[in-house]
Amino acid sequence: MRKLVIEKSAVKNNLAVIKEHAAGAVIYGVLTGDGGGAGIAPLARLLREEGVGHFAVYEVSEAQALRKAGFVDEEILMLRSTTDREELEQLVDLNVVCTISSVDTGLALNALAENRSTVVEAHIQVDTGMGFGGFLVGEPEKILLAYRSLPNVALSGIYTQLHAARPRDPGVRRQLEQFHQVLTTIHNAGFETGIVHAAGSFALLHDQSARLDGVRAGSAILGRCRRTKDDGLRTVGYGQAPLTEVHWLPKGHTVGMDRPLTLKKPTRVAVLPVGYQNGFGLTRMRETGFWALYFRWRRGRRRTVRIGEQRARLLGPIGATETLLDVTNLRCSAGDQVIFDMDPLFAKGFQVEYR
């Protein structure tokens, strides 16, 4: 059986690092993509045990999964806006804090709340340069309209998203300056902004000025964010699967499919029943062009797996559903367990197990 193992101690370690950087700010545990592949409900339970009571999602189904799992009183923030009436109905039923990113999304949410004779909580989203959505900083009158004209919406927060190019990025500083200008405009008009948040995982770890009333931690929880030396995080998630076959192949035999490799000597090989269709070898590629190819090539040459206390090198490219290992000088047999790095976000066909 293939297993994706999530180490509780590593998650707790990362949460300690996140809390230290948050310095008292409210921490939103971002659980998009089924908790980064770690399972939204079990990861949320572990976060709650460690004192995190605010969560952020991107899909209605993720909010449903949390409520169904018993997260009744915890705040859940929807990190995107919608005008779809069915989605809005579900969000209101689930008592989710909605996002308003435009006049249209605000009016749609207010109209639904008015028809139901209720008040819905929401955060304002401001676009300071990412382009994915939000009120533009150059249109403050529209932002103020949201505060003045939505009687059935309780605006309890405001947020933006920051670029994550590099530490101390001047572009991030410009974004924060624009965001603070928006906040000043709102305050000067006599309105309260509620909780203010801008920092995601990267900004949280690298830019103290971005840590406002709240922070949003997602990939940092699993240590799968953009890392820097001595950041204190631990990479969470590894795969485990048994060898299905071990045998000798003669000199001159070819192995692999896309780019067959001809063996230069008799080689003892083992079959690992995991391939790229299962997410093996896939990573969050940040580089493009030549550098993407170079780093992929370098990682491929260095990639190994563990069989007990032994290290086995991959033989040829990763296959679709199987991968060959060179075990000529290793002691192993079919059924032995293999341990390998696995990004939970890309894992498919694995049983998730917390240890």
C-alpha positions, 0 to 999 in steps of 0.5 A: 500500500502506498502511504503519504506520511505527515509528521505531526512533530514537523508540522508543530515545529513549523507552527512554532516558527510561524507563531514566532514570526507572527509576533501575536498577529492572528494566524489564518491557517490557509487550507486550500488544495485539501490542506496542501494535499495533507488532508484538510480536516486532519491538518485543521485538527492539528492546527487547532490543537496548536492554538490556531482558530482561524482558517482560510479556504478557496472553495465552498467545498473546503468550507463544507468539509471543515464544518462537517468535521466539527469546526463549528465555531472557528472562523473560516474566511473565503479567499475569493469573491463570487456573485454566484447565488448558489455559492453565496447561499452556501457560504451564508449557510456555513457562516463563512466570512466572505470576500468582497472584491468589487462593487458588484460582489458587494451588492450581490452579497448584500442583496442575498443577506437582505432577502434572508433578513440577516447580516453577513460578515465579509472582508474587503480585498484590495489589489495592490499589484497582483492582479488576481482580484480586488478593489484597485488602490486608485479607486478609493471611492469604490472602496468607500462605497462598500462601507457606505452602501452595504447595510446587510454586510458587516465588514470585519477585515481588509486584506491584500496579496503581496508579491513573493519575489525575494526578501526585502523586495522593494516591490513589496514595500511599494505594495504595502505603502499603497495598502496603507494609503487605502487604510488611511482613506478608510479611517479618514472617512470615519470607518473601521477596517477591522482585522488587516492582513497582507502577509502570506507565507513568504512575506511572513517569514521575510518581511516584518513590515508585512505582519499587520493584524493578521497573517495567512500561513499556508505552504509554510505549515508544511515547509513547502514554501520558498525556503531560505537557509536556517529558516527553522522550518522542516519539510513535511510529507514523505511517501512510503511504498513496497518494492514490487519486484527485484531482479537482474538485468544483463549488460546492454539491456534497455530500461525506461520508456521516454528516454531508454537507458542502455545498461553498461554492465549487469545491474540488479534493479528494483521496481518502485510502484510510484511514478509521475502520475502519482506525483513522484518527482513533481515540485513547485517549479519557480524557475523557467526556461533554461534554469528550469531545465537545469535544476530539473536535470540536477535534481534528477541526477541526485535523487535517491530513495531510502530502503531501510538505512540504505540509499538507492539511486534512480535508474533512468527517468521516472516512469508514469506509474513505476520507477526503477532503482539501482540496487546492485550493491544493496540488500533488499527484496520484494516487499521491502518498504521504500521511503521517498520525498513526496510533496503532498500537493501532488500526491495521488493514489496515496493513503494519508497517515499522520504520525 
